[in-house]
Every structure is written in structure tokens, then in C-alpha cells.
Amino acid sequence: MREMIYKAVANPPKILWGPFLPTLLNLGIQFPIMFMCMGIWNLNPIFFIATIAIGHIIVIAMGVKDPHISTMIQAYGQCRVISNNLYKSKGNKFAP
């Protein structure tokens, strides 16, 4: 059991050598733009495939620098809650 936990922490999930969440965001943004431009202006998809590849190379570079970037993005989304302080003070106080 411990080996599985260590492996999950040490090796975060990847898609084509890139961190999971930024890779999905890259593809999830660029594919709809590609299909809309192909339908509206009849553009060649080869241009978009090149931009997807360049974006994925950038995502891979970010993943090499910090392999846990997917977890950091998820944690930022969960912890970005603004609290209402009961007493006037600087910053956010999560405890009343």
C-alpha cells in the first residue's frame, strides 16, 4: 500500500509527457478554436496543429520545471476563497 502512495506522489499523472491539467487545458482551448476557424474561414488545420504542438512543448517545459503543477492549479482553485473577517485586520483570517 505504501508503495502506491509514494508512486502517486512522486510521479504525478501525465499525458504525452506533459502535466495532466495544463495539457488538457491546452487541448481544450485550441481544438474548439481550430474547428471554429476551419468552419468559419475555411482555414487549413496544419497551422493549428503546429500551434498545438508548440503549446504542448511549452507545457512539457513547465512540467519539467515543476512536475506537480496540476496539483498546484487544483489547490489554488480550492483555496482561493475570500473570507469575511469578524474583526478588522490585514489579510484573510480563516478562523473566527
Secondary structure in CASP SS format (residue, H / E / C, confidence):
PFRMAT SS
TARGET T0000
AUTHOR 0000-0000-0000
METHOD secondary structure of the structure
MODEL  1
M C 1.00
R H 1.00
E H 1.00
M H 1.00
I H 1.00
Y H 1.00
K H 1.00
A H 1.00
V H 1.00
A H 1.00
N C 1.00
P C 1.00
P C 1.00
K E 1.00
I E 1.00
L C 1.00
W C 1.00
G E 1.00
P E 1.00
F H 1.00
L H 1.00
P H 1.00
T H 1.00
L H 1.00
L H 1.00
N H 1.00
L H 1.00
G H 1.00
I H 1.00
Q H 1.00
F H 1.00
P H 1.00
I H 1.00
M H 1.00
F H 1.00
M H 1.00
C H 1.00
M H 1.00
G H 1.00
I H 1.00
W H 1.00
N C 1.00
L C 1.00
N C 1.00
P H 1.00
I H 1.00
F H 1.00
F H 1.00
I H 1.00
A H 1.00
T H 1.00
I H 1.00
A H 1.00
I H 1.00
G H 1.00
H H 1.00
I H 1.00
I H 1.00
V H 1.00
I H 1.00
A H 1.00
M H 1.00
G H 1.00
V H 1.00
K H 1.00
D C 1.00
P C 1.00
H C 1.00
I H 1.00
S H 1.00
T H 1.00
M H 1.00
I H 1.00
Q H 1.00
A H 1.00
Y H 1.00
G H 1.00
Q H 1.00
C H 1.00
R C 1.00
V C 1.00
I C 1.00
S C 1.00
N C 1.00
N C 1.00
L C 1.00
Y C 1.00
K C 1.00
S C 1.00
K C 1.00
G C 1.00
N C 1.00
K C 1.00
F C 1.00
A C 1.00
P C 1.00
END
